């Protein structure tokens, strides 16, 4: 992910392609996973619980996949 000196994001792929809630949940999930914090549920279960059922499964999974590739 490219960023300028101020740290702002220059890659808007996630913001343009996915709903904000799916991006937010994807970011939180990948951060928890990267920090090796255990989530006692499967990713879809967690997403439905935390997202109150308002996030599309496929959007969430695609966001997580994109974020994992950027590591």
PDB file of N, CA, C, O and CB in Angstrom:
ATOM      1  N   UNK A   1       0.850  -1.168   0.000  1.00  0.00           N
ATOM      2  CA  UNK A   1       0.000   0.000   0.000  1.00  0.00           C
ATOM      3  C   UNK A   1       0.893   1.226   0.000  1.00  0.00           C
ATOM      4  O   UNK A   1       1.752   1.365   0.870  1.00  0.00           O
ATOM      5  CB  UNK A   1      -0.966   0.000   1.215  1.00  0.00           C
ATOM      6  N   UNK A   2       0.706   2.101  -0.944  1.00  0.00           N
ATOM      7  CA  UNK A   2       1.512   3.314  -1.033  1.00  0.00           C
ATOM      8  C   UNK A   2       0.962   4.389  -0.104  1.00  0.00           C
ATOM      9  O   UNK A   2      -0.250   4.573   0.012  1.00  0.00           O
ATOM     10  CB  UNK A   2       1.554   3.829  -2.478  1.00  0.00           C
ATOM     11  N   UNK A   3       1.873   5.090   0.552  1.00  0.00           N
ATOM     12  CA  UNK A   3       1.464   6.173   1.445  1.00  0.00           C
ATOM     13  C   UNK A   3       2.442   7.321   1.291  1.00  0.00           C
ATOM     14  O   UNK A   3       3.631   7.101   1.058  1.00  0.00           O
ATOM     15  CB  UNK A   3       1.397   5.695   2.926  1.00  0.00           C
ATOM     16  N   UNK A   4       1.951   8.542   1.420  1.00  0.00           N
ATOM     17  CA  UNK A   4       2.846   9.690   1.347  1.00  0.00           C
ATOM     18  C   UNK A   4       3.443   9.966   2.719  1.00  0.00           C
ATOM     19  O   UNK A   4       3.246   9.181   3.647  1.00  0.00           O
ATOM     20  CB  UNK A   4       2.102  10.936   0.818  1.00  0.00           C
ATOM     21  N   UNK A   5       4.168  11.066   2.859  1.00  0.00           N
ATOM     22  CA  UNK A   5       4.854  11.389   4.110  1.00  0.00           C
ATOM     23  C   UNK A   5       3.890  11.555   5.277  1.00  0.00           C
ATOM     24  O   UNK A   5       4.266  11.305   6.422  1.00  0.00           O
ATOM     25  CB  UNK A   5       5.666  12.652   3.942  1.00  0.00           C
ATOM     26  N   UNK A   6       2.682  11.961   5.015  1.00  0.00           N
ATOM     27  CA  UNK A   6       1.695  12.157   6.075  1.00  0.00           C
ATOM     28  C   UNK A   6       0.966  10.859   6.424  1.00  0.00           C
ATOM     29  O   UNK A   6       0.177  10.826   7.368  1.00  0.00           O
ATOM     30  CB  UNK A   6       0.686  13.220   5.659  1.00  0.00           C
ATOM     31  N   UNK A   7       1.222   9.805   5.679  1.00  0.00           N
ATOM     32  CA  UNK A   7       0.616   8.518   5.978  1.00  0.00           C
ATOM     33  C   UNK A   7      -0.738   8.285   5.330  1.00  0.00           C
ATOM     34  O   UNK A   7      -1.394   7.286   5.625  1.00  0.00           O
ATOM     35  CB  UNK A   7       0.478   8.379   7.432  1.00  0.00           C
ATOM     36  N   UNK A   8      -1.168   9.175   4.461  1.00  0.00           N
ATOM     37  CA  UNK A   8      -2.478   8.981   3.840  1.00  0.00           C
ATOM     38  C   UNK A   8      -2.396   7.919   2.755  1.00  0.00           C
ATOM     39  O   UNK A   8      -1.365   7.755   2.102  1.00  0.00           O
ATOM     40  CB  UNK A   8      -3.005  10.303   3.253  1.00  0.00           C
ATOM     41  N   UNK A   9      -3.459   7.225   2.581  1.00  0.00           N
ATOM     42  CA  UNK A   9      -3.520   6.117   1.639  1.00  0.00           C
ATOM     43  C   UNK A   9      -3.733   6.637   0.219  1.00  0.00           C
ATOM     44  O   UNK A   9      -4.585   7.493  -0.019  1.00  0.00           O
ATOM     45  CB  UNK A   9      -4.642   5.139   2.027  1.00  0.00           C
ATOM     46  N   UNK A  10      -2.949   6.110  -0.719  1.00  0.00           N
ATOM     47  CA  UNK A  10      -3.113   6.493  -2.115  1.00  0.00           C
ATOM     48  C   UNK A  10      -3.810   5.395  -2.922  1.00  0.00           C
ATOM     49  O   UNK A  10      -4.074   5.575  -4.111  1.00  0.00           O
ATOM     50  CB  UNK A  10      -1.756   6.814  -2.733  1.00  0.00           C
ATOM     51  N   UNK A  11      -4.102   4.282  -2.298  1.00  0.00           N
ATOM     52  CA  UNK A  11      -4.744   3.171  -2.976  1.00  0.00           C
ATOM     53  C   UNK A  11      -6.185   3.071  -2.465  1.00  0.00           C
ATOM     54  O   UNK A  11      -6.424   2.721  -1.309  1.00  0.00           O
ATOM     55  CB  UNK A  11      -3.959   1.832  -2.742  1.00  0.00           C
ATOM     56  N   UNK A  12      -7.121   3.380  -3.330  1.00  0.00           N
ATOM     57  CA  UNK A  12      -8.520   3.440  -2.917  1.00  0.00           C
ATOM     58  C   UNK A  12      -9.323   2.220  -3.344  1.00  0.00           C
ATOM     59  O   UNK A  12     -10.553   2.276  -3.365  1.00  0.00           O
ATOM     60  CB  UNK A  12      -9.158   4.675  -3.475  1.00  0.00           C
ATOM     61  N   UNK A  13      -8.662   1.123  -3.683  1.00  0.00           N
ATOM     62  CA  UNK A  13      -9.355  -0.072  -4.162  1.00  0.00           C
ATOM     63  C   UNK A  13     -10.421  -0.528  -3.175  1.00  0.00           C
ATOM     64  O   UNK A  13     -11.565  -0.760  -3.565  1.00  0.00           O
ATOM     65  CB  UNK A  13      -8.357  -1.200  -4.410  1.00  0.00           C
ATOM     66  N   UNK A  14     -10.063  -0.657  -1.912  1.00  0.00           N
ATOM     67  CA  UNK A  14     -11.023  -1.146  -0.928  1.00  0.00           C
ATOM     68  C   UNK A  14     -12.189  -0.178  -0.759  1.00  0.00           C
ATOM     69  O   UNK A  14     -13.344  -0.599  -0.705  1.00  0.00           O
ATOM     70  CB  UNK A  14     -10.334  -1.374   0.413  1.00  0.00           C
ATOM     71  N   UNK A  15     -11.894   1.097  -0.676  1.00  0.00           N
ATOM     72  CA  UNK A  15     -12.944   2.092  -0.459  1.00  0.00           C
ATOM     73  C   UNK A  15     -13.896   2.195  -1.643  1.00  0.00           C
ATOM     74  O   UNK A  15     -15.080   2.479  -1.466  1.00  0.00           O
ATOM     75  CB  UNK A  15     -12.327   3.445  -0.185  1.00  0.00           C
ATOM     76  N   UNK A  16     -13.388   1.968  -2.834  1.00  0.00           N
ATOM     77  CA  UNK A  16     -14.218   2.096  -4.032  1.00  0.00           C
ATOM     78  C   UNK A  16     -15.021   0.843  -4.350  1.00  0.00           C
ATOM     79  O   UNK A  16     -16.080   0.933  -4.971  1.00  0.00           O
ATOM     80  CB  UNK A  16     -13.357   2.439  -5.206  1.00  0.00           C
ATOM     81  N   UNK A  17     -14.541  -0.313  -3.940  1.00  0.00           N
ATOM     82  CA  UNK A  17     -15.182  -1.566  -4.342  1.00  0.00           C
ATOM     83  C   UNK A  17     -16.096  -2.189  -3.294  1.00  0.00           C
ATOM     84  O   UNK A  17     -16.969  -2.988  -3.631  1.00  0.00           O
ATOM     85  CB  UNK A  17     -14.140  -2.546  -4.703  1.00  0.00           C
ATOM     86  N   UNK A  18     -15.902  -1.828  -2.015  1.00  0.00           N
ATOM     87  CA  UNK A  18     -16.631  -2.510  -0.954  1.00  0.00           C
ATOM     88  C   UNK A  18     -17.312  -1.521  -0.013  1.00  0.00           C
ATOM     89  O   UNK A  18     -16.853  -0.390   0.151  1.00  0.00           O
ATOM     90  CB  UNK A  18     -15.692  -3.412  -0.169  1.00  0.00           C
ATOM     91  N   UNK A  19     -18.414  -1.959   0.604  1.00  0.00           N
ATOM     92  CA  UNK A  19     -19.080  -1.107   1.598  1.00  0.00           C
ATOM     93  C   UNK A  19     -18.150  -0.859   2.800  1.00  0.00           C
ATOM     94  O   UNK A  19     -17.329  -1.704   3.155  1.00  0.00           O
ATOM     95  CB  UNK A  19     -20.414  -1.762   2.072  1.00  0.00           C
ATOM     96  N   UNK A  20     -18.300   0.294   3.396  1.00  0.00           N
ATOM     97  CA  UNK A  20     -17.443   0.696   4.499  1.00  0.00           C
ATOM     98  C   UNK A  20     -17.451  -0.315   5.648  1.00  0.00           C
ATOM     99  O   UNK A  20     -16.403  -0.595   6.231  1.00  0.00           O
ATOM    100  CB  UNK A  20     -17.872   2.049   5.008  1.00  0.00           C
ATOM    101  N   UNK A  21     -18.598  -0.852   5.970  1.00  0.00           N
ATOM    102  CA  UNK A  21     -18.709  -1.805   7.078  1.00  0.00           C
ATOM    103  C   UNK A  21     -17.895  -3.074   6.798  1.00  0.00           C
ATOM    104  O   UNK A  21     -17.267  -3.616   7.707  1.00  0.00           O
ATOM    105  CB  UNK A  21     -20.187  -2.167   7.326  1.00  0.00           C
ATOM    106  N   UNK A  22     -17.903  -3.546   5.555  1.00  0.00           N
ATOM    107  CA  UNK A  22     -17.122  -4.738   5.196  1.00  0.00           C
ATOM    108  C   UNK A  22     -15.627  -4.455   5.310  1.00  0.00           C
ATOM    109  O   UNK A  22     -14.863  -5.305   5.767  1.00  0.00           O
ATOM    110  CB  UNK A  22     -17.465  -5.202   3.763  1.00  0.00           C
ATOM    111  N   UNK A  23     -15.219  -3.276   4.901  1.00  0.00           N
ATOM    112  CA  UNK A  23     -13.801  -2.890   5.005  1.00  0.00           C
ATOM    113  C   UNK A  23     -13.391  -2.792   6.469  1.00  0.00           C
ATOM    114  O   UNK A  23     -12.336  -3.295   6.853  1.00  0.00           O
ATOM    115  CB  UNK A  23     -13.541  -1.539   4.284  1.00  0.00           C
ATOM    116  N   UNK A  24     -14.214  -2.151   7.281  1.00  0.00           N
ATOM    117  CA  UNK A  24     -13.896  -1.999   8.704  1.00  0.00           C
ATOM    118  C   UNK A  24     -13.766  -3.351   9.387  1.00  0.00           C
ATOM    119  O   UNK A  24     -12.811  -3.574  10.132  1.00  0.00           O
ATOM    120  CB  UNK A  24     -14.967  -1.164   9.403  1.00  0.00           C
ATOM    121  N   UNK A  25     -14.708  -4.256   9.148  1.00  0.00           N
ATOM    122  CA  UNK A  25     -14.633  -5.578   9.759  1.00  0.00           C
ATOM    123  C   UNK A  25     -13.432  -6.368   9.249  1.00  0.00           C
ATOM    124  O   UNK A  25     -12.788  -7.088  10.012  1.00  0.00           O
ATOM    125  CB  UNK A  25     -15.915  -6.352   9.491  1.00  0.00           C
ATOM    126  N   UNK A  26     -13.136  -6.234   7.976  1.00  0.00           N
ATOM    127  CA  UNK A  26     -11.973  -6.907   7.410  1.00  0.00           C
ATOM    128  C   UNK A  26     -10.673  -6.424   8.033  1.00  0.00           C
ATOM    129  O   UNK A  26      -9.779  -7.219   8.320  1.00  0.00           O
ATOM    130  CB  UNK A  26     -11.930  -6.701   5.915  1.00  0.00           C
ATOM    131  N   UNK A  27     -10.574  -5.128   8.238  1.00  0.00           N
ATOM    132  CA  UNK A  27      -9.376  -4.551   8.862  1.00  0.00           C
ATOM    133  C   UNK A  27      -9.244  -5.046  10.306  1.00  0.00           C
ATOM    134  O   UNK A  27      -8.170  -5.483  10.717  1.00  0.00           O
ATOM    135  CB  UNK A  27      -9.432  -2.996   8.826  1.00  0.00           C
ATOM    136  N   UNK A  28     -10.318  -4.978  11.059  1.00  0.00           N
ATOM    137  CA  UNK A  28     -10.274  -5.431  12.457  1.00  0.00           C
ATOM    138  C   UNK A  28      -9.902  -6.910  12.515  1.00  0.00           C
ATOM    139  O   UNK A  28      -9.065  -7.309  13.325  1.00  0.00           O
ATOM    140  CB  UNK A  28     -11.640  -5.189  13.159  1.00  0.00           C
ATOM    141  N   UNK A  29     -10.513  -7.712  11.672  1.00  0.00           N
ATOM    142  CA  UNK A  29     -10.233  -9.148  11.673  1.00  0.00           C
ATOM    143  C   UNK A  29      -8.762  -9.429  11.361  1.00  0.00           C
ATOM    144  O   UNK A  29      -8.126 -10.224  12.053  1.00  0.00           O
ATOM    145  CB  UNK A  29     -11.131  -9.863  10.658  1.00  0.00           C
ATOM    146  N   UNK A  30      -8.221  -8.786  10.329  1.00  0.00           N
ATOM    147  CA  UNK A  30      -6.829  -9.051   9.961  1.00  0.00           C
ATOM    148  C   UNK A  30      -5.856  -8.545  11.025  1.00  0.00           C
ATOM    149  O   UNK A  30      -4.817  -9.165  11.251  1.00  0.00           O
ATOM    150  CB  UNK A  30      -6.508  -8.403   8.616  1.00  0.00           C
ATOM    151  N   UNK A  31      -6.174  -7.441  11.673  1.00  0.00           N
ATOM    152  CA  UNK A  31      -5.313  -6.948  12.756  1.00  0.00           C
ATOM    153  C   UNK A  31      -5.307  -7.947  13.908  1.00  0.00           C
ATOM    154  O   UNK A  31      -4.246  -8.274  14.440  1.00  0.00           O
ATOM    155  CB  UNK A  31      -5.789  -5.554  13.251  1.00  0.00           C
ATOM    156  N   UNK A  32      -6.476  -8.430  14.294  1.00  0.00           N
ATOM    157  CA  UNK A  32      -6.548  -9.427  15.365  1.00  0.00           C
ATOM    158  C   UNK A  32      -5.754 -10.678  14.985  1.00  0.00           C
ATOM    159  O   UNK A  32      -5.028 -11.233  15.810  1.00  0.00           O
ATOM    160  CB  UNK A  32      -8.019  -9.796  15.665  1.00  0.00           C
ATOM    161  N   UNK A  33      -5.895 -11.108  13.756  1.00  0.00           N
ATOM    162  CA  UNK A  33      -5.188 -12.290  13.284  1.00  0.00           C
ATOM    163  C   UNK A  33      -3.671 -12.056  13.250  1.00  0.00           C
ATOM    164  O   UNK A  33      -2.901 -12.930  13.647  1.00  0.00           O
ATOM    165  CB  UNK A  33      -5.694 -12.684  11.892  1.00  0.00           C
ATOM    166  N   UNK A  34      -3.245 -10.882  12.779  1.00  0.00           N
ATOM    167  CA  UNK A  34      -1.818 -10.560  12.710  1.00  0.00           C
ATOM    168  C   UNK A  34      -1.184 -10.481  14.089  1.00  0.00           C
ATOM    169  O   UNK A  34      -0.009 -10.807  14.258  1.00  0.00           O
ATOM    170  CB  UNK A  34      -1.612  -9.247  11.979  1.00  0.00           C
ATOM    171  N   UNK A  35      -1.948 -10.054  15.058  1.00  0.00           N
ATOM    172  CA  UNK A  35      -1.447  -9.950  16.437  1.00  0.00           C
ATOM    173  C   UNK A  35      -1.566 -11.281  17.185  1.00  0.00           C
ATOM    174  O   UNK A  35      -1.258 -11.387  18.372  1.00  0.00           O
ATOM    175  CB  UNK A  35      -2.211  -8.858  17.196  1.00  0.00           C
ATOM    176  N   UNK A  36      -2.027 -12.291  16.436  1.00  0.00           N
ATOM    177  CA  UNK A  36      -2.196 -13.639  16.973  1.00  0.00           C
ATOM    178  C   UNK A  36      -3.171 -13.698  18.147  1.00  0.00           C
ATOM    179  O   UNK A  36      -3.017 -14.503  19.066  1.00  0.00           O
ATOM    180  CB  UNK A  36      -0.859 -14.183  17.403  1.00  0.00           C
ATOM    181  N   UNK A  37      -4.169 -12.833  18.093  1.00  0.00           N
ATOM    182  CA  UNK A  37      -5.244 -12.876  19.080  1.00  0.00           C
ATOM    183  C   UNK A  37      -6.274 -13.882  18.596  1.00  0.00           C
ATOM    184  O   UNK A  37      -6.678 -13.849  17.434  1.00  0.00           O
ATOM    185  CB  UNK A  37      -5.888 -11.461  19.298  1.00  0.00           C
ATOM    186  N   UNK A  38      -6.687 -14.743  19.448  1.00  0.00           N
ATOM    187  CA  UNK A  38      -7.576 -15.831  19.059  1.00  0.00           C
ATOM    188  C   UNK A  38      -9.019 -15.366  18.978  1.00  0.00           C
ATOM    189  O   UNK A  38      -9.529 -14.670  19.856  1.00  0.00           O
ATOM    190  CB  UNK A  38      -7.457 -16.985  20.038  1.00  0.00           C
ATOM    191  N   UNK A  39      -9.641 -15.767  17.914  1.00  0.00           N
ATOM    192  CA  UNK A  39     -11.072 -15.571  17.754  1.00  0.00           C
ATOM    193  C   UNK A  39     -11.669 -16.967  17.822  1.00  0.00           C
ATOM    194  O   UNK A  39     -11.329 -17.831  17.015  1.00  0.00           O
ATOM    195  CB  UNK A  39     -11.440 -14.818  16.395  1.00  0.00           C
ATOM    196  N   UNK A  40     -12.548 -17.186  18.772  1.00  0.00           N
ATOM    197  CA  UNK A  40     -13.067 -18.524  19.036  1.00  0.00           C
ATOM    198  C   UNK A  40     -14.099 -18.991  18.013  1.00  0.00           C
ATOM    199  O   UNK A  40     -14.640 -20.089  18.143  1.00  0.00           O
ATOM    200  CB  UNK A  40     -13.674 -18.564  20.403  1.00  0.00           C
ATOM    201  N   UNK A  41     -14.377 -18.185  17.013  1.00  0.00           N
ATOM    202  CA  UNK A  41     -15.376 -18.535  16.005  1.00  0.00           C
ATOM    203  C   UNK A  41     -14.712 -18.614  14.633  1.00  0.00           C
ATOM    204  O   UNK A  41     -13.587 -18.151  14.442  1.00  0.00           O
ATOM    205  CB  UNK A  41     -16.536 -17.502  15.992  1.00  0.00           C
ATOM    206  N   UNK A  42     -15.415 -19.196  13.705  1.00  0.00           N
ATOM    207  CA  UNK A  42     -14.988 -19.168  12.311  1.00  0.00           C
ATOM    208  C   UNK A  42     -15.132 -17.736  11.805  1.00  0.00           C
ATOM    209  O   UNK A  42     -15.954 -16.984  12.328  1.00  0.00           O
ATOM    210  CB  UNK A  42     -15.823 -20.169  11.434  1.00  0.00           C
ATOM    211  N   UNK A  43     -14.347 -17.341  10.793  1.00  0.00           N
ATOM    212  CA  UNK A  43     -14.413 -15.954  10.296  1.00  0.00           C
ATOM    213  C   UNK A  43     -15.827 -15.488   9.936  1.00  0.00           C
ATOM    214  O   UNK A  43     -16.216 -14.372  10.282  1.00  0.00           O
ATOM    215  CB  UNK A  43     -13.530 -15.814   9.083  1.00  0.00           C
ATOM    216  N   UNK A  44     -16.592 -16.329   9.249  1.00  0.00           N
ATOM    217  CA  UNK A  44     -17.961 -15.921   8.872  1.00  0.00           C
ATOM    218  C   UNK A  44     -18.853 -15.734  10.089  1.00  0.00           C
ATOM    219  O   UNK A  44     -19.637 -14.786  10.151  1.00  0.00           O
ATOM    220  CB  UNK A  44     -18.587 -16.956   7.938  1.00  0.00           C
ATOM    221  N   UNK A  45     -18.735 -16.634  11.053  1.00  0.00           N
ATOM    222  CA  UNK A  45     -19.517 -16.508  12.291  1.00  0.00           C
ATOM    223  C   UNK A  45     -19.174 -15.210  13.003  1.00  0.00           C
ATOM    224  O   UNK A  45     -20.063 -14.476  13.436  1.00  0.00           O
ATOM    225  CB  UNK A  45     -19.264 -17.709  13.227  1.00  0.00           C
ATOM    226  N   UNK A  46     -17.871 -14.928  13.122  1.00  0.00           N
ATOM    227  CA  UNK A  46     -17.411 -13.715  13.790  1.00  0.00           C
ATOM    228  C   UNK A  46     -17.950 -12.476  13.082  1.00  0.00           C
ATOM    229  O   UNK A  46     -18.450 -11.547  13.717  1.00  0.00           O
ATOM    230  CB  UNK A  46     -15.875 -13.675  13.838  1.00  0.00           C
ATOM    231  N   UNK A  47     -17.839 -12.480  11.743  1.00  0.00           N
ATOM    232  CA  UNK A  47     -18.294 -11.349  10.944  1.00  0.00           C
ATOM    233  C   UNK A  47     -19.794 -11.115  11.123  1.00  0.00           C
ATOM    234  O   UNK A  47     -20.234  -9.973  11.250  1.00  0.00           O
ATOM    235  CB  UNK A  47     -17.968 -11.577   9.467  1.00  0.00           C
ATOM    236  N   UNK A  48     -20.568 -12.181  11.134  1.00  0.00           N
ATOM    237  CA  UNK A  48     -22.017 -12.032  11.311  1.00  0.00           C
ATOM    238  C   UNK A  48     -22.359 -11.534  12.705  1.00  0.00           C
ATOM    239  O   UNK A  48     -23.280 -10.733  12.869  1.00  0.00           O
ATOM    240  CB  UNK A  48     -22.725 -13.358  11.047  1.00  0.00           C
ATOM    241  N   UNK A  49     -21.632 -11.998  13.705  1.00  0.00           N
ATOM    242  CA  UNK A  49     -21.873 -11.578  15.088  1.00  0.00           C
ATOM    243  C   UNK A  49     -21.479 -10.113  15.298  1.00  0.00           C
ATOM    244  O   UNK A  49     -22.272  -9.322  15.807  1.00  0.00           O
ATOM    245  CB  UNK A  49     -21.094 -12.479  16.063  1.00  0.00           C
ATOM    246  N   UNK A  50     -20.273  -9.761  14.910  1.00  0.00           N
ATOM    247  CA  UNK A  50     -19.774  -8.399  15.124  1.00  0.00           C
ATOM    248  C   UNK A  50     -20.461  -7.412  14.178  1.00  0.00           C
ATOM    249  O   UNK A  50     -20.737  -6.275  14.562  1.00  0.00           O
ATOM    250  CB  UNK A  50     -18.246  -8.348  14.925  1.00  0.00           C
ATOM    251  N   UNK A  51     -20.734  -7.835  12.963  1.00  0.00           N
ATOM    252  CA  UNK A  51     -21.357  -6.953  11.970  1.00  0.00           C
ATOM    253  C   UNK A  51     -22.867  -6.942  12.026  1.00  0.00           C
ATOM    254  O   UNK A  51     -23.512  -6.338  11.169  1.00  0.00           O
ATOM    255  CB  UNK A  51     -20.930  -7.351  10.605  1.00  0.00           C
ATOM    256  N   UNK A  52     -23.443  -7.596  13.015  1.00  0.00           N
ATOM    257  CA  UNK A  52     -24.904  -7.650  13.197  1.00  0.00           C
ATOM    258  C   UNK A  52     -25.633  -8.150  11.959  1.00  0.00           C
ATOM    259  O   UNK A  52     -26.779  -7.773  11.710  1.00  0.00           O
ATOM    260  CB  UNK A  52     -25.431  -6.278  13.567  1.00  0.00           C
ATOM    261  N   UNK A  53     -24.967  -8.999  11.184  1.00  0.00           N
ATOM    262  CA  UNK A  53     -25.601  -9.563   9.998  1.00  0.00           C
ATOM    263  C   UNK A  53     -25.770  -8.583   8.856  1.00  0.00           C
ATOM    264  O   UNK A  53     -26.508  -8.861   7.912  1.00  0.00           O
ATOM    265  CB  UNK A  53     -26.922 -10.109  10.360  1.00  0.00           C
ATOM    266  N   UNK A  54     -25.096  -7.432   8.922  1.00  0.00           N
ATOM    267  CA  UNK A  54     -25.275  -6.389   7.906  1.00  0.00           C
ATOM    268  C   UNK A  54     -24.170  -6.367   6.852  1.00  0.00           C
ATOM    269  O   UNK A  54     -24.133  -5.470   6.009  1.00  0.00           O
ATOM    270  CB  UNK A  54     -25.348  -5.043   8.574  1.00  0.00           C
ATOM    271  N   UNK A  55     -23.274  -7.344   6.896  1.00  0.00           N
ATOM    272  CA  UNK A  55     -22.164  -7.378   5.947  1.00  0.00           C
ATOM    273  C   UNK A  55     -22.281  -8.642   5.103  1.00  0.00           C
ATOM    274  O   UNK A  55     -22.522  -9.731   5.623  1.00  0.00           O
ATOM    275  CB  UNK A  55     -20.789  -7.325   6.685  1.00  0.00           C
ATOM    276  N   UNK A  56     -22.109  -8.483   3.810  1.00  0.00           N
ATOM    277  CA  UNK A  56     -22.156  -9.606   2.883  1.00  0.00           C
ATOM    278  C   UNK A  56     -20.933 -10.499   3.096  1.00  0.00           C
ATOM    279  O   UNK A  56     -19.809 -10.007   3.201  1.00  0.00           O
ATOM    280  CB  UNK A  56     -22.223  -9.106   1.416  1.00  0.00           C
ATOM    281  N   UNK A  57     -21.159 -11.814   3.158  1.00  0.00           N
ATOM    282  CA  UNK A  57     -20.069 -12.780   3.386  1.00  0.00           C
ATOM    283  C   UNK A  57     -18.957 -12.636   2.354  1.00  0.00           C
ATOM    284  O   UNK A  57     -17.776 -12.604   2.699  1.00  0.00           O
ATOM    285  CB  UNK A  57     -20.614 -14.210   3.357  1.00  0.00           C
ATOM    286  N   UNK A  58     -19.341 -12.551   1.099  1.00  0.00           N
ATOM    287  CA  UNK A  58     -18.354 -12.489   0.024  1.00  0.00           C
ATOM    288  C   UNK A  58     -17.530 -11.207   0.086  1.00  0.00           C
ATOM    289  O   UNK A  58     -16.323 -11.237  -0.153  1.00  0.00           O
ATOM    290  CB  UNK A  58     -19.044 -12.595  -1.327  1.00  0.00           C
ATOM    291  N   UNK A  59     -18.168 -10.080   0.403  1.00  0.00           N
ATOM    292  CA  UNK A  59     -17.433  -8.824   0.530  1.00  0.00           C
ATOM    293  C   UNK A  59     -16.387  -8.927   1.635  1.00  0.00           C
ATOM    294  O   UNK A  59     -15.235  -8.535   1.450  1.00  0.00           O
ATOM    295  CB  UNK A  59     -18.396  -7.660   0.814  1.00  0.00           C
ATOM    296  N   UNK A  60     -16.799  -9.457   2.785  1.00  0.00           N
ATOM    297  CA  UNK A  60     -15.883  -9.607   3.915  1.00  0.00           C
ATOM    298  C   UNK A  60     -14.698 -10.484   3.532  1.00  0.00           C
ATOM    299  O   UNK A  60     -13.550 -10.129   3.796  1.00  0.00           O
ATOM    300  CB  UNK A  60     -16.613 -10.202   5.128  1.00  0.00           C
ATOM    301  N   UNK A  61     -14.969 -11.615   2.919  1.00  0.00           N
ATOM    302  CA  UNK A  61     -13.892 -12.536   2.553  1.00  0.00           C
ATOM    303  C   UNK A  61     -12.942 -11.921   1.528  1.00  0.00           C
ATOM    304  O   UNK A  61     -11.730 -12.117   1.612  1.00  0.00           O
ATOM    305  CB  UNK A  61     -14.476 -13.833   2.004  1.00  0.00           C
ATOM    306  N   UNK A  62     -13.480 -11.181   0.564  1.00  0.00           N
ATOM    307  CA  UNK A  62     -12.628 -10.535  -0.433  1.00  0.00           C
ATOM    308  C   UNK A  62     -11.752  -9.466   0.204  1.00  0.00           C
ATOM    309  O   UNK A  62     -10.571  -9.355  -0.125  1.00  0.00           O
ATOM    310  CB  UNK A  62     -13.478  -9.920  -1.546  1.00  0.00           C
ATOM    311  N   UNK A  63     -12.320  -8.678   1.115  1.00  0.00           N
ATOM    312  CA  UNK A  63     -11.545  -7.645   1.802  1.00  0.00           C
ATOM    313  C   UNK A  63     -10.406  -8.288   2.586  1.00  0.00           C
ATOM    314  O   UNK A  63      -9.267  -7.827   2.519  1.00  0.00           O
ATOM    315  CB  UNK A  63     -12.451  -6.811   2.744  1.00  0.00           C
ATOM    316  N   UNK A  64     -10.706  -9.348   3.327  1.00  0.00           N
ATOM    317  CA  UNK A  64      -9.674 -10.036   4.107  1.00  0.00           C
ATOM    318  C   UNK A  64      -8.592 -10.585   3.173  1.00  0.00           C
ATOM    319  O   UNK A  64      -7.405 -10.468   3.478  1.00  0.00           O
ATOM    320  CB  UNK A  64     -10.297 -11.185   4.951  1.00  0.00           C
ATOM    321  N   UNK A  65      -8.976 -11.174   2.054  1.00  0.00           N
ATOM    322  CA  UNK A  65      -7.998 -11.697   1.100  1.00  0.00           C
ATOM    323  C   UNK A  65      -7.084 -10.586   0.563  1.00  0.00           C
ATOM    324  O   UNK A  65      -5.869 -10.765   0.478  1.00  0.00           O
ATOM    325  CB  UNK A  65      -8.718 -12.393  -0.063  1.00  0.00           C
ATOM    326  N   UNK A  66      -7.669  -9.455   0.207  1.00  0.00           N
ATOM    327  CA  UNK A  66      -6.892  -8.327  -0.299  1.00  0.00           C
ATOM    328  C   UNK A  66      -5.910  -7.833   0.761  1.00  0.00           C
ATOM    329  O   UNK A  66      -4.742  -7.581   0.467  1.00  0.00           O
ATOM    330  CB  UNK A  66      -7.824  -7.184  -0.738  1.00  0.00           C
ATOM    331  N   UNK A  67      -6.389  -7.698   1.978  1.00  0.00           N
ATOM    332  CA  UNK A  67      -5.535  -7.215   3.064  1.00  0.00           C
ATOM    333  C   UNK A  67      -4.397  -8.189   3.364  1.00  0.00           C
ATOM    334  O   UNK A  67      -3.274  -7.765   3.639  1.00  0.00           O
ATOM    335  CB  UNK A  67      -6.366  -6.986   4.324  1.00  0.00           C
ATOM    336  N   UNK A  68      -4.676  -9.477   3.314  1.00  0.00           N
ATOM    337  CA  UNK A  68      -3.630 -10.480   3.562  1.00  0.00           C
ATOM    338  C   UNK A  68      -2.543 -10.439   2.487  1.00  0.00           C
ATOM    339  O   UNK A  68      -1.366 -10.650   2.780  1.00  0.00           O
ATOM    340  CB  UNK A  68      -4.244 -11.884   3.625  1.00  0.00           C
ATOM    341  N   UNK A  69      -2.939 -10.169   1.250  1.00  0.00           N
ATOM    342  CA  UNK A  69      -1.962 -10.093   0.147  1.00  0.00           C
ATOM    343  C   UNK A  69      -1.044  -8.874   0.295  1.00  0.00           C
ATOM    344  O   UNK A  69       0.077  -8.877  -0.213  1.00  0.00           O
ATOM    345  CB  UNK A  69      -2.694 -10.034  -1.214  1.00  0.00           C
ATOM    346  N   UNK A  70      -1.507  -7.855   0.976  1.00  0.00           N
ATOM    347  CA  UNK A  70      -0.727  -6.621   1.124  1.00  0.00           C
ATOM    348  C   UNK A  70       0.289  -6.684   2.244  1.00  0.00           C
ATOM    349  O   UNK A  70       1.125  -5.789   2.368  1.00  0.00           O
ATOM    350  CB  UNK A  70      -1.645  -5.464   1.362  1.00  0.00           C
ATOM    351  N   UNK A  71       0.237  -7.705   3.049  1.00  0.00           N
ATOM    352  CA  UNK A  71       1.194  -7.806   4.166  1.00  0.00           C
ATOM    353  C   UNK A  71       2.580  -7.946   3.694  1.00  0.00           C
ATOM    354  O   UNK A  71       3.502  -8.042   4.504  1.00  0.00           O
ATOM    355  CB  UNK A  71       0.869  -8.954   5.053  1.00  0.00           C
TER     356      UNK A  71
END
